[in-house]
């Protein structure tokens, strides 16, 4: 009879402990969610806003490709102009010496 009483008491203690653990887990989860809402979410929101601002400053890939093409053309024209200016400068020096 004592063994049965001890067994019943042990069972009650185990069930109560199990309920307490479940309640504690639930409470901890609520606290974690509250902490995330207060601490983490505002930081993510600020980060998202900053990323949006940065994204607005970037050109779409099509425009970047267009700019790359235009820069290539400008570089080629500049090289040609530098050569032409060098040629003209040399001719001018030759003319000055010839006079």
Residue, then its C-alpha position, 0 to 999 in steps of 0.5 A: x500500500x505504501x508502495x502504491x501511495x509512493x507510486x501515485x505521489x511520484x506520478x503526481x510529482x512527474x505530471x506537475x513537473x511536466x506541466x511546470x516545464x511546459x508553462x515555463x517553456x511557453x513563458x520563455x517563448x513569449x518573452x523571446x517574441x517580446x524581446x524580438x519585437x522590441x529589440x530586433x524588429x526595429x533594427x531590421x526595419x532600419x536596415x531595410x530602410x537603409x537598403x532601400x535608400x542604397x538601392x535607389x542610388x544604384x543604376x539598373x543593370x541596363x543603364x550600367x551597360x549603356x554607361x560602360x558602352x559610352x565610356x568605351x567610346x569616350x576612351x577611344x575618342x580620347x586616345x585618338x584625340x591625344x594622338x592627333x594633338x601629339x601629331x599637331x604639336x610635333x608639326x607645329x614645332x617643326x614649323x617653328x624650327x623651319x622658320 
